[in-house]
């Protein structure tokens, strides 16, 4: 999942996503090319579901 997809799915912008990653509060991006990173879509879905469960 590329960054723009992650932004749409979470509602977060780039800087916030990278800050959360740095704090260990968001799934880490994985290098998928020389100048490209992506996220595992299952990890993002799981992260969202955990957030929703915490709010319930």
PDB file of N, CA, C and O in Angstrom:
ATOM      1  N   UNK A   1       0.860  -1.158   0.000  1.00  0.00           N
ATOM      2  CA  UNK A   1       0.000   0.000   0.000  1.00  0.00           C
ATOM      3  C   UNK A   1       0.912   1.227   0.000  1.00  0.00           C
ATOM      4  O   UNK A   1       1.778   1.358   0.865  1.00  0.00           O
ATOM      5  N   UNK A   2       0.720   2.112  -0.954  1.00  0.00           N
ATOM      6  CA  UNK A   2       1.561   3.303  -1.049  1.00  0.00           C
ATOM      7  C   UNK A   2       1.059   4.384  -0.088  1.00  0.00           C
ATOM      8  O   UNK A   2      -0.043   4.288   0.453  1.00  0.00           O
ATOM      9  N   UNK A   3       1.892   5.418   0.113  1.00  0.00           N
ATOM     10  CA  UNK A   3       1.592   6.434   1.114  1.00  0.00           C
ATOM     11  C   UNK A   3       0.255   7.125   0.870  1.00  0.00           C
ATOM     12  O   UNK A   3      -0.497   7.351   1.817  1.00  0.00           O
ATOM     13  N   UNK A   4      -0.056   7.463  -0.370  1.00  0.00           N
ATOM     14  CA  UNK A   4      -1.321   8.153  -0.623  1.00  0.00           C
ATOM     15  C   UNK A   4      -2.516   7.292  -0.229  1.00  0.00           C
ATOM     16  O   UNK A   4      -3.529   7.817   0.236  1.00  0.00           O
ATOM     17  N   UNK A   5      -2.411   5.979  -0.408  1.00  0.00           N
ATOM     18  CA  UNK A   5      -3.476   5.070   0.013  1.00  0.00           C
ATOM     19  C   UNK A   5      -3.581   5.026   1.536  1.00  0.00           C
ATOM     20  O   UNK A   5      -4.679   5.014   2.093  1.00  0.00           O
ATOM     21  N   UNK A   6      -2.428   5.003   2.201  1.00  0.00           N
ATOM     22  CA  UNK A   6      -2.410   4.989   3.669  1.00  0.00           C
ATOM     23  C   UNK A   6      -3.021   6.284   4.199  1.00  0.00           C
ATOM     24  O   UNK A   6      -3.782   6.259   5.166  1.00  0.00           O
ATOM     25  N   UNK A   7      -2.696   7.410   3.575  1.00  0.00           N
ATOM     26  CA  UNK A   7      -3.273   8.690   3.985  1.00  0.00           C
ATOM     27  C   UNK A   7      -4.792   8.666   3.848  1.00  0.00           C
ATOM     28  O   UNK A   7      -5.501   9.108   4.752  1.00  0.00           O
ATOM     29  N   UNK A   8      -5.293   8.159   2.737  1.00  0.00           N
ATOM     30  CA  UNK A   8      -6.750   8.097   2.534  1.00  0.00           C
ATOM     31  C   UNK A   8      -7.402   7.167   3.547  1.00  0.00           C
ATOM     32  O   UNK A   8      -8.459   7.480   4.095  1.00  0.00           O
ATOM     33  N   UNK A   9      -6.778   6.034   3.793  1.00  0.00           N
ATOM     34  CA  UNK A   9      -7.353   5.021   4.685  1.00  0.00           C
ATOM     35  C   UNK A   9      -7.391   5.497   6.142  1.00  0.00           C
ATOM     36  O   UNK A   9      -8.357   5.237   6.859  1.00  0.00           O
ATOM     37  N   UNK A  10      -6.333   6.194   6.576  1.00  0.00           N
ATOM     38  CA  UNK A  10      -6.240   6.607   7.977  1.00  0.00           C
ATOM     39  C   UNK A  10      -6.747   8.021   8.223  1.00  0.00           C
ATOM     40  O   UNK A  10      -7.150   8.350   9.339  1.00  0.00           O
ATOM     41  N   UNK A  11      -6.730   8.857   7.193  1.00  0.00           N
ATOM     42  CA  UNK A  11      -7.083  10.265   7.371  1.00  0.00           C
ATOM     43  C   UNK A  11      -5.916  11.097   7.865  1.00  0.00           C
ATOM     44  O   UNK A  11      -6.080  12.283   8.152  1.00  0.00           O
ATOM     45  N   UNK A  12      -4.730  10.491   7.971  1.00  0.00           N
ATOM     46  CA  UNK A  12      -3.534  11.193   8.437  1.00  0.00           C
ATOM     47  C   UNK A  12      -2.704  11.672   7.258  1.00  0.00           C
ATOM     48  O   UNK A  12      -2.731  11.072   6.183  1.00  0.00           O
ATOM     49  N   UNK A  13      -1.974  12.747   7.463  1.00  0.00           N
ATOM     50  CA  UNK A  13      -1.049  13.251   6.454  1.00  0.00           C
ATOM     51  C   UNK A  13       0.331  12.634   6.672  1.00  0.00           C
ATOM     52  O   UNK A  13       0.598  12.009   7.698  1.00  0.00           O
ATOM     53  N   UNK A  14       1.199  12.826   5.678  1.00  0.00           N
ATOM     54  CA  UNK A  14       2.534  12.228   5.665  1.00  0.00           C
ATOM     55  C   UNK A  14       3.306  12.468   6.950  1.00  0.00           C
ATOM     56  O   UNK A  14       3.821  11.523   7.548  1.00  0.00           O
ATOM     57  N   UNK A  15       3.394  13.715   7.382  1.00  0.00           N
ATOM     58  CA  UNK A  15       4.210  14.040   8.557  1.00  0.00           C
ATOM     59  C   UNK A  15       3.707  13.309   9.800  1.00  0.00           C
ATOM     60  O   UNK A  15       4.509  12.817  10.593  1.00  0.00           O
ATOM     61  N   UNK A  16       2.398  13.233   9.974  1.00  0.00           N
ATOM     62  CA  UNK A  16       1.841  12.567  11.153  1.00  0.00           C
ATOM     63  C   UNK A  16       2.115  11.061  11.100  1.00  0.00           C
ATOM     64  O   UNK A  16       2.439  10.450  12.118  1.00  0.00           O
ATOM     65  N   UNK A  17       1.985  10.474   9.922  1.00  0.00           N
ATOM     66  CA  UNK A  17       2.273   9.043   9.765  1.00  0.00           C
ATOM     67  C   UNK A  17       3.721   8.754  10.144  1.00  0.00           C
ATOM     68  O   UNK A  17       3.993   7.811  10.886  1.00  0.00           O
ATOM     69  N   UNK A  18       4.647   9.558   9.639  1.00  0.00           N
ATOM     70  CA  UNK A  18       6.065   9.322   9.933  1.00  0.00           C
ATOM     71  C   UNK A  18       6.392   9.598  11.401  1.00  0.00           C
ATOM     72  O   UNK A  18       7.250   8.923  11.971  1.00  0.00           O
ATOM     73  N   UNK A  19       5.731  10.570  12.022  1.00  0.00           N
ATOM     74  CA  UNK A  19       5.931  10.803  13.455  1.00  0.00           C
ATOM     75  C   UNK A  19       5.449   9.605  14.266  1.00  0.00           C
ATOM     76  O   UNK A  19       6.128   9.176  15.198  1.00  0.00           O
ATOM     77  N   UNK A  20       4.288   9.065  13.921  1.00  0.00           N
ATOM     78  CA  UNK A  20       3.784   7.883  14.623  1.00  0.00           C
ATOM     79  C   UNK A  20       4.715   6.690  14.428  1.00  0.00           C
ATOM     80  O   UNK A  20       4.944   5.924  15.365  1.00  0.00           O
ATOM     81  N   UNK A  21       5.253   6.525  13.218  1.00  0.00           N
ATOM     82  CA  UNK A  21       6.207   5.435  12.970  1.00  0.00           C
ATOM     83  C   UNK A  21       7.437   5.596  13.851  1.00  0.00           C
ATOM     84  O   UNK A  21       7.931   4.624  14.423  1.00  0.00           O
ATOM     85  N   UNK A  22       7.927   6.823  13.956  1.00  0.00           N
ATOM     86  CA  UNK A  22       9.121   7.089  14.758  1.00  0.00           C
ATOM     87  C   UNK A  22       8.874   6.756  16.229  1.00  0.00           C
ATOM     88  O   UNK A  22       9.778   6.296  16.928  1.00  0.00           O
ATOM     89  N   UNK A  23       7.635   6.993  16.699  1.00  0.00           N
ATOM     90  CA  UNK A  23       7.271   6.710  18.088  1.00  0.00           C
ATOM     91  C   UNK A  23       6.903   5.242  18.304  1.00  0.00           C
ATOM     92  O   UNK A  23       6.623   4.833  19.431  1.00  0.00           O
ATOM     93  N   UNK A  24       6.901   4.451  17.237  1.00  0.00           N
ATOM     94  CA  UNK A  24       6.540   3.042  17.347  1.00  0.00           C
ATOM     95  C   UNK A  24       5.046   2.816  17.476  1.00  0.00           C
ATOM     96  O   UNK A  24       4.619   1.766  17.957  1.00  0.00           O
ATOM     97  N   UNK A  25       4.242   3.787  17.054  1.00  0.00           N
ATOM     98  CA  UNK A  25       2.789   3.706  17.204  1.00  0.00           C
ATOM     99  C   UNK A  25       2.063   3.462  15.885  1.00  0.00           C
ATOM    100  O   UNK A  25       0.837   3.553  15.826  1.00  0.00           O
ATOM    101  N   UNK A  26       2.810   3.153  14.832  1.00  0.00           N
ATOM    102  CA  UNK A  26       2.224   2.926  13.515  1.00  0.00           C
ATOM    103  C   UNK A  26       3.088   1.900  12.796  1.00  0.00           C
ATOM    104  O   UNK A  26       4.305   1.885  12.982  1.00  0.00           O
ATOM    105  N   UNK A  27       2.480   1.041  11.975  1.00  0.00           N
ATOM    106  CA  UNK A  27       3.282   0.040  11.247  1.00  0.00           C
ATOM    107  C   UNK A  27       4.408   0.689  10.440  1.00  0.00           C
ATOM    108  O   UNK A  27       4.230   1.754   9.848  1.00  0.00           O
ATOM    109  N   UNK A  28       5.545   0.043  10.429  1.00  0.00           N
ATOM    110  CA  UNK A  28       6.702   0.558   9.706  1.00  0.00           C
ATOM    111  C   UNK A  28       6.549   0.339   8.204  1.00  0.00           C
ATOM    112  O   UNK A  28       6.032  -0.685   7.758  1.00  0.00           O
ATOM    113  N   UNK A  29       7.007   1.318   7.442  1.00  0.00           N
ATOM    114  CA  UNK A  29       7.025   1.197   5.987  1.00  0.00           C
ATOM    115  C   UNK A  29       8.139   0.239   5.591  1.00  0.00           C
ATOM    116  O   UNK A  29       9.140   0.094   6.292  1.00  0.00           O
ATOM    117  N   UNK A  30       7.942  -0.402   4.466  1.00  0.00           N
ATOM    118  CA  UNK A  30       8.946  -1.326   3.940  1.00  0.00           C
ATOM    119  C   UNK A  30       9.420  -0.813   2.586  1.00  0.00           C
ATOM    120  O   UNK A  30       8.623  -0.331   1.781  1.00  0.00           O
ATOM    121  N   UNK A  31      10.707  -0.918   2.345  1.00  0.00           N
ATOM    122  CA  UNK A  31      11.261  -0.464   1.069  1.00  0.00           C
ATOM    123  C   UNK A  31      10.806  -1.415  -0.034  1.00  0.00           C
ATOM    124  O   UNK A  31      10.957  -2.632   0.079  1.00  0.00           O
ATOM    125  N   UNK A  32      10.246  -0.844  -1.105  1.00  0.00           N
ATOM    126  CA  UNK A  32       9.780  -1.661  -2.227  1.00  0.00           C
ATOM    127  C   UNK A  32      10.500  -1.300  -3.522  1.00  0.00           C
ATOM    128  O   UNK A  32      10.174  -1.820  -4.589  1.00  0.00           O
ATOM    129  N   UNK A  33      11.470  -0.417  -3.423  1.00  0.00           N
ATOM    130  CA  UNK A  33      12.259  -0.007  -4.578  1.00  0.00           C
ATOM    131  C   UNK A  33      13.351   0.931  -4.115  1.00  0.00           C
ATOM    132  O   UNK A  33      13.485   1.191  -2.919  1.00  0.00           O
ATOM    133  N   UNK A  34      14.129   1.440  -5.047  1.00  0.00           N
ATOM    134  CA  UNK A  34      15.218   2.344  -4.671  1.00  0.00           C
ATOM    135  C   UNK A  34      14.704   3.605  -3.991  1.00  0.00           C
ATOM    136  O   UNK A  34      15.292   4.074  -3.016  1.00  0.00           O
ATOM    137  N   UNK A  35      13.607   4.155  -4.503  1.00  0.00           N
ATOM    138  CA  UNK A  35      13.082   5.405  -3.960  1.00  0.00           C
ATOM    139  C   UNK A  35      11.627   5.280  -3.538  1.00  0.00           C
ATOM    140  O   UNK A  35      10.910   6.280  -3.491  1.00  0.00           O
ATOM    141  N   UNK A  36      11.180   4.068  -3.230  1.00  0.00           N
ATOM    142  CA  UNK A  36       9.771   3.861  -2.907  1.00  0.00           C
ATOM    143  C   UNK A  36       9.626   3.019  -1.645  1.00  0.00           C
ATOM    144  O   UNK A  36      10.391   2.085  -1.404  1.00  0.00           O
ATOM    145  N   UNK A  37       8.632   3.375  -0.855  1.00  0.00           N
ATOM    146  CA  UNK A  37       8.281   2.588   0.320  1.00  0.00           C
ATOM    147  C   UNK A  37       6.788   2.288   0.257  1.00  0.00           C
ATOM    148  O   UNK A  37       6.027   2.960  -0.439  1.00  0.00           O
ATOM    149  N   UNK A  38       6.395   1.271   0.996  1.00  0.00           N
ATOM    150  CA  UNK A  38       4.990   0.905   1.062  1.00  0.00           C
ATOM    151  C   UNK A  38       4.703   0.231   2.387  1.00  0.00           C
ATOM    152  O   UNK A  38       5.617  -0.122   3.133  1.00  0.00           O
ATOM    153  N   UNK A  39       3.435   0.059   2.666  1.00  0.00           N
ATOM    154  CA  UNK A  39       2.996  -0.576   3.899  1.00  0.00           C
ATOM    155  C   UNK A  39       2.216  -1.830   3.552  1.00  0.00           C
ATOM    156  O   UNK A  39       1.572  -1.901   2.505  1.00  0.00           O
ATOM    157  N   UNK A  40       2.274  -2.808   4.424  1.00  0.00           N
ATOM    158  CA  UNK A  40       1.482  -4.023   4.273  1.00  0.00           C
ATOM    159  C   UNK A  40       0.023  -3.664   4.565  1.00  0.00           C
ATOM    160  O   UNK A  40      -0.286  -3.159   5.644  1.00  0.00           O
ATOM    161  N   UNK A  41      -0.860  -3.918   3.624  1.00  0.00           N
ATOM    162  CA  UNK A  41      -2.260  -3.523   3.794  1.00  0.00           C
ATOM    163  C   UNK A  41      -2.908  -4.230   4.982  1.00  0.00           C
ATOM    164  O   UNK A  41      -3.765  -3.652   5.651  1.00  0.00           O
ATOM    165  N   UNK A  42      -2.508  -5.470   5.252  1.00  0.00           N
ATOM    166  CA  UNK A  42      -3.064  -6.183   6.402  1.00  0.00           C
ATOM    167  C   UNK A  42      -2.630  -5.541   7.716  1.00  0.00           C
ATOM    168  O   UNK A  42      -3.418  -5.467   8.658  1.00  0.00           O
ATOM    169  N   UNK A  43      -1.383  -5.076   7.786  1.00  0.00           N
ATOM    170  CA  UNK A  43      -0.906  -4.397   8.994  1.00  0.00           C
ATOM    171  C   UNK A  43      -1.681  -3.100   9.221  1.00  0.00           C
ATOM    172  O   UNK A  43      -2.021  -2.769  10.357  1.00  0.00           O
ATOM    173  N   UNK A  44      -1.961  -2.367   8.145  1.00  0.00           N
ATOM    174  CA  UNK A  44      -2.708  -1.115   8.270  1.00  0.00           C
ATOM    175  C   UNK A  44      -4.132  -1.401   8.731  1.00  0.00           C
ATOM    176  O   UNK A  44      -4.643  -0.719   9.619  1.00  0.00           O
ATOM    177  N   UNK A  45      -4.779  -2.405   8.135  1.00  0.00           N
ATOM    178  CA  UNK A  45      -6.142  -2.780   8.539  1.00  0.00           C
ATOM    179  C   UNK A  45      -6.175  -3.187  10.008  1.00  0.00           C
ATOM    180  O   UNK A  45      -7.075  -2.788  10.747  1.00  0.00           O
ATOM    181  N   UNK A  46      -5.196  -3.980  10.428  1.00  0.00           N
ATOM    182  CA  UNK A  46      -5.136  -4.417  11.822  1.00  0.00           C
ATOM    183  C   UNK A  46      -4.943  -3.221  12.744  1.00  0.00           C
ATOM    184  O   UNK A  46      -5.580  -3.147  13.795  1.00  0.00           O
ATOM    185  N   UNK A  47      -4.078  -2.286  12.370  1.00  0.00           N
ATOM    186  CA  UNK A  47      -3.825  -1.097  13.175  1.00  0.00           C
ATOM    187  C   UNK A  47      -5.117  -0.290  13.323  1.00  0.00           C
ATOM    188  O   UNK A  47      -5.438   0.166  14.421  1.00  0.00           O
ATOM    189  N   UNK A  48      -5.857  -0.113  12.233  1.00  0.00           N
ATOM    190  CA  UNK A  48      -7.124   0.629  12.274  1.00  0.00           C
ATOM    191  C   UNK A  48      -8.121  -0.085  13.184  1.00  0.00           C
ATOM    192  O   UNK A  48      -8.773   0.553  14.010  1.00  0.00           O
ATOM    193  N   UNK A  49      -8.241  -1.400  13.036  1.00  0.00           N
ATOM    194  CA  UNK A  49      -9.177  -2.165  13.865  1.00  0.00           C
ATOM    195  C   UNK A  49      -8.825  -2.081  15.342  1.00  0.00           C
ATOM    196  O   UNK A  49      -9.719  -2.000  16.184  1.00  0.00           O
ATOM    197  N   UNK A  50      -7.534  -2.099  15.669  1.00  0.00           N
ATOM    198  CA  UNK A  50      -7.113  -1.963  17.065  1.00  0.00           C
ATOM    199  C   UNK A  50      -7.497  -0.599  17.609  1.00  0.00           C
ATOM    200  O   UNK A  50      -7.950  -0.489  18.748  1.00  0.00           O
ATOM    201  N   UNK A  51      -7.321   0.442  16.804  1.00  0.00           N
ATOM    202  CA  UNK A  51      -7.710   1.791  17.218  1.00  0.00           C
ATOM    203  C   UNK A  51      -9.211   1.868  17.482  1.00  0.00           C
ATOM    204  O   UNK A  51      -9.641   2.450  18.477  1.00  0.00           O
ATOM    205  N   UNK A  52     -10.003   1.280  16.590  1.00  0.00           N
ATOM    206  CA  UNK A  52     -11.456   1.295  16.762  1.00  0.00           C
ATOM    207  C   UNK A  52     -11.864   0.534  18.016  1.00  0.00           C
ATOM    208  O   UNK A  52     -12.772   0.961  18.728  1.00  0.00           O
ATOM    209  N   UNK A  53     -11.205  -0.587  18.293  1.00  0.00           N
ATOM    210  CA  UNK A  53     -11.512  -1.381  19.482  1.00  0.00           C
ATOM    211  C   UNK A  53     -11.184  -0.608  20.758  1.00  0.00           C
ATOM    212  O   UNK A  53     -11.892  -0.736  21.757  1.00  0.00           O
ATOM    213  N   UNK A  54     -10.117   0.192  20.734  1.00  0.00           N
ATOM    214  CA  UNK A  54      -9.740   0.987  21.905  1.00  0.00           C
ATOM    215  C   UNK A  54     -10.775   2.063  22.201  1.00  0.00           C
ATOM    216  O   UNK A  54     -10.979   2.431  23.357  1.00  0.00           O
ATOM    217  N   UNK A  55     -11.431   2.570  21.151  1.00  0.00           N
ATOM    218  CA  UNK A  55     -12.415   3.633  21.327  1.00  0.00           C
ATOM    219  C   UNK A  55     -13.748   3.102  21.831  1.00  0.00           C
ATOM    220  O   UNK A  55     -14.542   3.858  22.391  1.00  0.00           O
ATOM    221  N   UNK A  56     -14.004   1.814  21.641  1.00  0.00           N
ATOM    222  CA  UNK A  56     -15.291   1.231  22.032  1.00  0.00           C
ATOM    223  C   UNK A  56     -15.395   1.049  23.526  1.00  0.00           C
ATOM    224  O   UNK A  56     -16.416   0.570  24.020  1.00  0.00           O
TER     225      UNK A  56
END
